[in-house]
Amino acid sequence: MTESQMSRADHIIWAKQRALRELESGGGGVAAVISSIVQDFASHPDLANHPAQTMMTVLAFSGNLSTRTRVREFVEGIR
């Protein structure tokens, strides 16, 4: 099953898991987590315009997603 064939709910779970793994790897920081969410949501027709994509970017640029804890909390809260 491809990402676009998953249900909306399953796709969100999958995307969040991938983003959190990216966060845990520590390689790319917040930018890598945002990129992961944006790319994964864009690959599903029901999530292409999900508000989390824009909200993450705005919060990151404003400094409100500056710690791993805040990024984790945000990602875990995506519905």
SEPATI-626178 format. One line per field, with one value per atom (N, C-alpha, C, CB): atom name; residue number from 0; x, y, z. Coordinates in Angstrom, 2 decimals. Glycine has a CB too. Layout:
// residues N
atom	CA;...
seq	NUM;...
px	X;...
py	Y;...
pz	Z;...
// end
This chain:
// residues 79
atom	N;CA;C;CB;N;CA;C;CB;N;CA;C;CB;N;CA;C;CB;N;CA;C;CB;N;CA;C;CB;N;CA;C;CB;N;CA;C;CB;N;CA;C;CB;N;CA;C;CB;N;CA;C;CB;N;CA;C;CB;N;CA;C;CB;N;CA;C;CB;N;CA;C;CB;N;CA;C;CB;N;CA;C;CB;N;CA;C;CB;N;CA;C;CB;N;CA;C;CB;N;CA;C;CB;N;CA;C;CB;N;CA;C;CB;N;CA;C;CB;N;CA;C;CB;N;CA;C;CB;N;CA;C;CB;N;CA;C;CB;N;CA;C;CB;N;CA;C;CB;N;CA;C;CB;N;CA;C;CB;N;CA;C;CB;N;CA;C;CB;N;CA;C;CB;N;CA;C;CB;N;CA;C;CB;N;CA;C;CB;N;CA;C;CB;N;CA;C;CB;N;CA;C;CB;N;CA;C;CB;N;CA;C;CB;N;CA;C;CB;N;CA;C;CB;N;CA;C;CB;N;CA;C;CB;N;CA;C;CB;N;CA;C;CB;N;CA;C;CB;N;CA;C;CB;N;CA;C;CB;N;CA;C;CB;N;CA;C;CB;N;CA;C;CB;N;CA;C;CB;N;CA;C;CB;N;CA;C;CB;N;CA;C;CB;N;CA;C;CB;N;CA;C;CB;N;CA;C;CB;N;CA;C;CB;N;CA;C;CB;N;CA;C;CB;N;CA;C;CB;N;CA;C;CB;N;CA;C;CB;N;CA;C;CB;N;CA;C;CB;N;CA;C;CB;N;CA;C;CB;N;CA;C;CB;N;CA;C;CB;N;CA;C;CB;N;CA;C;CB;N;CA;C;CB;N;CA;C;CB;N;CA;C;CB
seq	0;0;0;0;1;1;1;1;2;2;2;2;3;3;3;3;4;4;4;4;5;5;5;5;6;6;6;6;7;7;7;7;8;8;8;8;9;9;9;9;10;10;10;10;11;11;11;11;12;12;12;12;13;13;13;13;14;14;14;14;15;15;15;15;16;16;16;16;17;17;17;17;18;18;18;18;19;19;19;19;20;20;20;20;21;21;21;21;22;22;22;22;23;23;23;23;24;24;24;24;25;25;25;25;26;26;26;26;27;27;27;27;28;28;28;28;29;29;29;29;30;30;30;30;31;31;31;31;32;32;32;32;33;33;33;33;34;34;34;34;35;35;35;35;36;36;36;36;37;37;37;37;38;38;38;38;39;39;39;39;40;40;40;40;41;41;41;41;42;42;42;42;43;43;43;43;44;44;44;44;45;45;45;45;46;46;46;46;47;47;47;47;48;48;48;48;49;49;49;49;50;50;50;50;51;51;51;51;52;52;52;52;53;53;53;53;54;54;54;54;55;55;55;55;56;56;56;56;57;57;57;57;58;58;58;58;59;59;59;59;60;60;60;60;61;61;61;61;62;62;62;62;63;63;63;63;64;64;64;64;65;65;65;65;66;66;66;66;67;67;67;67;68;68;68;68;69;69;69;69;70;70;70;70;71;71;71;71;72;72;72;72;73;73;73;73;74;74;74;74;75;75;75;75;76;76;76;76;77;77;77;77;78;78;78;78
px	0.85;0.00;0.90;-0.97;0.64;1.41;0.84;1.41;1.60;1.16;-0.18;2.20;-0.39;-1.64;-2.84;-1.48;-2.60;-3.69;-4.10;-3.29;-3.33;-3.66;-4.85;-2.45;-5.57;-6.62;-5.95;-7.51;-6.72;-6.19;-5.58;-7.32;-6.31;-5.83;-4.54;-6.92;-4.50;-3.30;-2.11;-3.55;-2.37;-1.30;-0.73;-1.81;-1.59;-1.11;-0.24;-2.30;-0.68;0.12;1.48;-0.62;1.47;2.71;3.64;2.39;3.09;3.90;4.47;3.05;3.68;4.16;5.28;3.01;5.16;6.20;7.50;5.76;7.38;8.58;9.22;8.22;8.40;8.92;9.60;7.79;9.02;9.62;10.92;8.64;10.99;12.27;13.33;12.10;12.92;13.85;14.33;13.16;13.42;13.77;14.76;12.51;14.50;15.37;16.76;14.73;16.83;18.14;19.02;17.97;18.38;19.13;19.87;20.07;19.82;20.60;20.22;20.50;18.95;18.56;17.81;17.74;17.55;16.86;15.43;17.61;14.95;13.57;13.27;13.26;14.21;13.99;13.72;15.20;14.42;14.22;12.86;15.33;12.41;11.10;10.00;10.91;10.13;9.15;9.13;9.48;10.27;10.36;9.69;11.82;9.91;9.30;7.78;9.79;7.23;5.77;5.21;5.39;5.83;5.33;5.34;6.18;6.42;6.51;5.52;7.92;5.42;4.52;3.06;4.75;2.70;1.32;1.00;1.06;1.95;1.73;1.48;2.92;1.93;1.77;0.40;2.86;-0.45;-1.79;-2.83;-1.99;-3.78;-4.74;-5.58;-5.66;-5.83;-6.64;-5.83;-7.36;-4.51;-3.65;-2.81;-2.76;-2.96;-2.09;-2.15;-2.48;-3.26;-3.39;-3.62;-4.55;-3.07;-3.25;-2.60;-2.63;-3.28;-2.75;-1.46;-3.78;-1.17;0.06;1.30;0.13;1.24;2.40;2.77;2.13;1.80;2.05;2.35;0.83;1.58;1.77;3.18;0.74;3.68;5.04;6.07;5.36;5.92;6.88;6.85;6.59;5.66;5.53;6.09;4.05;5.74;6.22;7.74;5.55;8.29;9.74;10.45;10.13;9.96;10.61;10.44;10.05;9.38;9.17;9.90;7.68;10.56;11.32;10.51;11.91;9.27;8.42;8.58;6.99;9.35;9.68;11.20;9.10;11.77;13.23;13.85;13.66;13.02;13.56;12.96;13.28;13.68;13.20;11.87;14.24;11.73;10.50;9.31;10.62;9.48;8.38;8.04;8.74;9.05;8.80;8.05;10.13;8.49;7.83;6.37;8.58;6.12;4.75;3.88;4.76;4.44;3.67;3.32;4.45;4.33;4.11;3.11;5.43;3.27;2.35;0.92;2.81;0.75;-0.57;-1.27;-0.47;-0.58;-1.20;-2.32;-0.16;-3.46;-4.62;-5.10;-5.77
py	-1.18;0.00;1.25;-0.01;2.15;3.39;4.38;3.99;5.45;6.47;7.07;7.56;7.30;7.94;7.00;8.42;5.71;4.75;4.54;3.43;5.05;4.94;5.85;5.31;5.50;6.41;7.68;5.75;8.73;10.00;9.79;11.07;9.12;8.91;8.08;8.21;7.01;6.18;6.95;4.92;7.78;8.57;9.56;9.31;10.18;11.11;10.38;11.80;9.23;8.45;8.11;7.16;7.63;7.27;8.49;6.70;9.63;10.84;11.33;11.96;11.26;11.69;10.78;11.69;9.49;8.55;8.85;7.11;9.11;9.44;10.73;9.56;11.73;13.02;12.86;14.06;12.07;11.88;11.09;11.16;10.14;9.44;10.43;8.28;11.33;12.36;13.22;13.26;13.58;14.38;13.63;14.75;12.35;11.53;11.34;10.18;11.29;11.10;12.33;10.81;13.49;14.70;15.31;14.43;14.69;15.16;16.52;14.19;16.72;17.94;18.95;17.61;18.61;19.53;19.80;20.81;20.96;21.34;21.39;22.70;21.87;21.96;20.59;22.61;19.57;18.23;17.67;17.30;17.99;17.53;18.20;17.81;19.51;20.25;19.68;21.76;19.47;18.93;17.57;18.83;16.74;15.41;15.51;14.64;16.34;16.50;17.05;17.42;18.10;18.74;17.75;19.98;17.04;16.08;14.94;15.52;14.42;13.30;13.71;12.70;14.87;15.32;15.64;16.54;16.17;16.50;15.25;17.28;14.11;12.88;12.22;11.90;12.82;12.26;13.30;11.82;12.94;13.93;14.62;13.27;13.96;14.57;15.42;13.51;15.43;16.17;17.24;15.21;17.39;18.31;19.74;18.29;20.14;21.50;21.51;22.23;20.53;20.44;21.66;19.11;22.30;23.50;23.28;24.07;22.06;21.81;22.19;20.35;22.05;22.39;23.86;22.08;24.73;26.17;26.54;26.97;25.98;26.31;25.95;25.59;24.80;24.41;25.39;23.01;25.80;26.72;28.06;26.91;28.59;29.88;29.80;30.33;28.74;28.59;28.42;27.39;27.71;27.53;28.86;26.51;29.62;30.89;31.92;31.45;31.80;32.75;32.31;32.90;31.15;30.68;29.86;31.83;29.57;28.83;27.31;29.19;26.86;25.44;25.29;24.81;25.87;25.92;24.78;27.22;23.98;22.86;21.55;23.03;20.49;19.17;18.85;18.08;19.28;19.02;19.70;19.48;20.95;21.68;21.08;23.15;20.69;20.07;18.76;19.83;17.96;16.68;16.92;15.92;17.86;18.15;18.57;19.25;19.40;19.85;18.67;20.92;17.90;16.76;15.79;16.03;15.48;14.55;15.07;14.25;16.39;16.99;17.12;18.33;16.82;16.92;15.89;16.70;16.36;15.47;15.51;15.86
pz	0.00;0.00;0.00;1.23;-0.91;-0.95;0.04;-2.37;0.29;1.24;0.85;1.35;-0.44;-0.89;-0.79;-2.31;-0.60;-0.47;0.98;-1.10;1.91;3.32;3.62;4.21;4.67;5.12;5.64;6.23;5.73;6.25;7.63;6.32;8.51;9.88;9.91;10.71;9.13;9.08;8.52;8.25;7.53;6.93;7.94;5.68;8.72;9.74;10.76;10.45;11.20;12.15;11.56;12.55;10.32;9.63;9.50;8.24;9.09;8.90;10.23;8.25;11.28;12.60;13.08;13.62;12.86;13.26;12.53;13.00;11.24;10.45;10.94;8.95;11.21;11.69;13.05;11.78;13.92;15.24;15.15;16.16;14.22;14.00;13.51;12.97;12.64;12.15;13.33;11.05;14.20;15.37;16.26;16.18;16.47;17.32;16.71;17.57;15.39;14.76;14.95;13.25;15.15;15.44;14.27;16.50;13.12;11.99;11.44;10.92;11.14;10.47;11.32;9.32;12.57;13.45;13.04;13.52;13.45;13.19;11.70;13.82;10.91;9.46;8.85;8.78;9.32;8.79;9.19;9.27;10.39;10.85;10.04;12.37;9.83;9.02;7.61;9.00;7.04;5.69;5.61;5.24;6.61;6.64;6.65;7.87;7.53;7.61;6.30;8.79;5.79;4.57;3.41;4.22;3.22;2.12;2.28;2.01;3.49;3.71;3.56;5.09;4.07;3.93;2.47;4.81;1.75;0.34;-0.50;-0.21;-0.02;-0.80;-0.61;-0.44;0.21;0.43;0.02;1.92;-0.82;-1.33;-0.25;-2.31;0.86;1.92;2.89;2.68;2.71;3.64;2.97;4.36;1.68;0.94;1.46;-0.52;2.04;2.57;4.07;1.87;4.77;6.22;6.88;6.77;7.83;8.47;9.26;9.37;9.65;10.41;9.62;10.82;8.31;7.49;7.65;6.01;7.51;7.63;9.08;7.12;10.00;11.41;11.89;12.27;11.48;11.89;11.38;11.37;10.14;9.55;10.27;8.06;10.50;11.19;12.61;11.23;13.32;14.69;14.74;15.35;13.78;13.75;13.49;12.68;12.53;12.21;13.32;10.92;14.09;15.19;16.46;15.49;16.43;17.57;18.55;18.28;18.24;19.16;19.05;18.92;18.10;18.01;18.07;16.69;19.09;19.16;19.96;19.76;20.63;21.39;20.88;22.90;21.13;20.72;21.41;21.06;22.65;23.39;22.73;24.84;22.34;21.69;20.33;21.53;19.59;18.28;18.48;17.51;19.44;19.72;20.11;20.85;20.99;21.43;20.24;22.51;19.37;18.22;17.31;17.45;16.97;16.07;16.68;15.77;17.94;18.59;18.62;20.00;18.59;18.64;17.30;19.25;16.22;14.89;14.78;13.76;14.29;14.11;12.68;15.05
// end
